[in-house]
Every structure is written in structure tokens, then in C-alpha cells.
């Protein structure tokens, strides 16, 4: 039997629970309503597209961000 982490022709989606700021949640809900898609589908799409579309220089910036993913104020 193959685990979810091993490569194969069909990998099952994995459920993840995250906590987001309320304003981000509201923006996601509004955008999902406008686009006529579920909140989880939109969140998965945005996460996947951000991971695929990132530039190598953006990975260095990630080290300067705080643990919750937001930039620290100067």
C-alpha cells in the first residue's frame, strides 16, 4: 500500500486546518461568493497558484517574515 507522500499517478488531496486573520477570511468569503466557488476550493487554488508562481527571489524574503506569514512593521 502506498502512502500519500509517495509519488504516484493519483495523489489524494490532504485536509489542512489553518487560522487566518478575520479580514483575510472576510475577503476570501466575498471573493468565493463573487466567483461562485466554495471557500475551500478558492483557498486551495490561491495557495497552489502562489506556490507554483513564486520567483526564487521571493523565497529569500520569506526569512524576513514573522512566523504567522505577515511582514513585520518597521
Secondary structure as GFF3:
##gff-version 3
##sequence-region A 1 74
A	DSSP	alpha_helix	22	35	.	.	.	ID=ss1
A	DSSP	alpha_helix	39	53	.	.	.	ID=ss2
A	DSSP	alpha_helix	56	61	.	.	.	ID=ss3
A	DSSP	three_ten_helix	62	64	.	.	.	ID=ss4
###
